[in-house]
Amino acid sequence: MHPSIHAQTSPDKPAYRMAGSGQAVSYRQLDEGSNRLAHYLRSVGVNAGDRIALMLENHPRYFEICWAAQRAGIVYTAISSRLTAGEAAYIVNDCGAKVFISSMALARQAGELLGHTPALQTRLMLDGTIDGYTAYEQAVAGQPTTPVADPSAGGDMLYSSGTTGRPKGVFVPPESTDIAFVNSLLKVCMGPWGMGPDTVYLSPGPLYHAAPLRFAMSVMRLGGTVVVMEHFDAAEFLRLVPQHRITHTQVVPTMFVRMLKLPDAQRLAHDLSSLRIAIHAAAPCPVPVKQQMIDWWGPIIWEYYAGTEGMGMTLVDSPQWLAHQGTVGRAVVGVLHICDDDGTELPPGQTGGVYFSDGKVFEYHNDPEKTAQSRNAKGWSTLGDIGHMDAEGYLYLTDRKANMIISGGVNIYPQEAENLLVTHPKVVDVAVFGVPNEEFGEEVKAVVQPRDMAEAGPALEQELIAFCREQLSPIKCPRSVDFLAELPRHPTGKLYKRLLRDKYWAGHGSRIV
């Protein structure tokens, strides 16, 4: 259950190929490349338990880097290529990376990082170099293609939003030091989804996200082939399925929406009969959208509910979902519980916090307070979501974490934008939250109390959006701004954000579009 094994048994089989360029990487090439990098990392003092970070587009050597860390006991942090230099620098510093790897495609951000990441010992760049970086290709050239002398299982530490508005690293220790250990995700991939050596998996999402990265690596553990889209395009996705005889894929609901909105002549032009399993997660899927997808693709669509934290997982196939519309399934990893605010477990049909017991142990890096807040007195863990179970154990999510925005499958913590916008000289107070968006599920909205209501209007709206985008990734910034003379705050200073948010969600049965 590891690419190094398939490099011996099927050396010339493609481990993955890039959809746009067509470049294929065999299991032998992946094994040799990951070994070279593992040896190089050892040579610059990166040992088991140490950390590295990478910020790349969907690059042909992305998996080489992750597997090098995985087989050498190293913790790797994949950083969004859409972040600003300041946001990326925070993550690099917080995760304690000794080595940072980027590419010429992101040379501007990589260059801006130089003065803000003093603890880095080594900086590597693919496809060329800029001052302060060593050529990746030169660094690994000449390194041995055999395994390091002290192999052990490393793993990812990916960043999610934290209590301060800053992202927090989610660290789930490997379940075993054996690099070929069969973990819980792999068991699900092999079991209900039937993944194996004949799997051809289409990965349309950015590899810095947990699901695309972990699922693609699981396919490689099983000896299948991954087809990586450099960027998602609905028409191109449909074209790739018959071209590569895709058997499995994973998408977010936004992708379903974009495919459904294609003209019928384009949408129905391709033979999708090779598809056995289509998985979706990361954001709630509108019931009508999912129904249309099942009508189109057949009962091959599966949904799961889980988080980067990995402490639990629910799963539902198409027939089960059709009989329980709106559910995200029953628990397959961990034991599911619904609890009230006091931690008392609630009976079926009653709404409360969604908790898992008997799942993986995780912690939020450098944030013991957030780690403690994710657990109740019984030690059960939560992502902060609200829902209920029916008598058969099917989970229904009726709300989400109080402040989290999920737009197109991406988690956005609004406090970063709030903290920034309130510093604008024309702003007195601000609230940022999610409002309905037919395509993305939610979009970011700001409601601002201006210093002078006479200035409220389109010009100030655009000024504030531009101000935010100068310092934060655009996805974290409001797409629109409304104005109020005063925001609803309690005398203690607490903002009643729900009073603002509810009017935008009026007419929806829940905060899930």
Buried (B, 14 or more C-beta within 10 A) or exposed (E): BBBBBBBEEBBEBBBBBBBBEEEBBBBBBBBBBBBBBBBBBBEEEBEBEBBBBBBBBBBBBBBBBBBBBBBBBBBBBBBBBBBBBEBBBBBBBBBBBBBBBBBBBBBEBBBBBBEBBEEBEBBBBBBEBBEBBEBBBEBBEEBEBEBBEEBBBBBBBBBBBBBBBBBBBBBBEBBEEEBBBBBBBBEBBBEBBEBEEEBBBBBBBBBBBBBBBBBBBBBBBBBBBBBBBBEBBBBBBBBBBBEBBBBBBBBBBBBBBBBBEBEEEEBEEBEBEBBBBBBBBBBBBBBEBBBBBBEBBEEBBBBBBBBBBBBBBBBBBBEBBEEBEBBBBBBBBBEBBBBEEEBEBBEEEEBBBBBBBEBBBBBBBBBEEBBEEBBBEEEBBBBBBBBBBEEEBBBBBBBBBEBBBBBBBBBBBBBBBBBBBBEBEBBBBBBBBBBBBEBBBBBBBBBBBBEEEEEBEEEBBEBBBEBBBEBBBEBBBBBEBBBBEEBBBEEEEEBEBEEBBEEBBEEEEBBBB
